[in-house]
Amino acid sequence: MHVFDLEKEQEFDTKKHVEKILKTVGGGDVTVACWEPGQKSPNHCHPDATEIYFCFEGGGIMKSNNDQVDIVPGSFVVHPPGEVHEYTNGQERTMLFRVRYGKDMKSQHV
C-alpha cells in the first residue's frame, strides 16, 4: 500500500507547471501536477500509455481532438493511448492527481 498527502506533496512554480512523480508502481506512475493561473501544457499524446487526471482543487480546460471540457474539483479525465490533448489552467492555482500506465510513459508533442 502507498499513501500520499497531496497537500504536503504539492509544489508550484511561476515559470511552468510542476509534475512531481510520487511513486512508480507496476507499469506506471502516480503524480501530483500543480499549475499556476494561466499555465498551459503543450499539445501532446502518450502513444503507449493511458493518462488519467483527477482534479483535486482549482480547474481549467482540457482539450482533446475536437472536444473541450471544463475541469473542476472532482472531475476525472481518461486519455487512452495516443489521444492528443492539452490542458490550460484557469484563474486559480490547480492541483491535479495523475496516474499513467502502459508500455512507455514518454509523451510526444504535436
N, C-alpha and C positions, 0 to 999 in steps of 0.2 A: 504494500500500500504506500502511496505517496500523497502527502497532504501539503498544500501550499496556502499561504495567506497572501492573496493578491494585493491587498492594501500595503503590506510590507515589501512586496516584490516590485511594486511599480517604480519606474524611472522615466523621467521626462527630459527632453532636450529641445530647445527652441529651434535648433537647426534642422533636425529631421526626426521622424518618429522612431521610437525605440522598440525593438523586438528582442525581448530577453528570454532565451530558451531556459526554462526551469528544469527540464528533465528530458532525456532521451529514453523512450520507453518502447520496447519491442521494435516494431517497424516504423516508428515515428517520433514526434516530439510534442511537448506541451510548452506554450509560450504565453507570456503576458506582453501585449502590444500597447504602447502608450503614445498618445497623439496630442499635440498642442493644437489650438484652434487653427483651422485652415490648412493643416498639413495634408499632403496627398501622396498616395503610393503611386509608383509607376504602373502603367497598364502592363499586366504580366499574366503568366499562367505557370502552372506546375504540371508539365506533361505526364509525369509518372507518380503524382501524389494527389490525394484528396486533401482539401484545406477547409477547416471548419472554424467559424468565428462565433463567439458569444459576446454580446455587448453587456459589459458589467456596469459601466456608467458612461454618460456622455452620449455621443452619437454623431452620425453624419450620413453620407450617401454612398451606397455600394452600387457600382455599375458592372454589368456583365453582358456581353454581346449587345443586344438592343434593349435590355431591361435595366431599370433603375429602381432601387428600393431605399426607403428611409430606414436607417438603423437607429434604434432607440434602446434604452436599457431593457433587457430581456429578449432582444432579437437574436436569432440563431440563423446563420447562413452557412450553407454547404456548397463548396465549389468542387465538382467532380474533376478528375484528372483532365488537364488540357483546356479547361474553361478559362477564357481570358476575362480578367476582372481588374478593377481599381477601386480604391476607397478614398473618399475625400472627407476629412473630418469637418464637423460643424463648428459652432461658435464657442464651445467649451472644451476643456480637457476631456479626453475619452480614454477609457481603458477597455481593451478587448482581450478576451481569453481565446487563444488559438490552439487547435490541435491539427497536426499534419501527419499523414501516414501514407506509405506507399513504397515503391522501389527506390525512389530518388526524390529528395525534397527540393532540389535545385529549381529556381524559377528562371523563366525566360521572359525578358522584356519584349513587348510588342510595339 
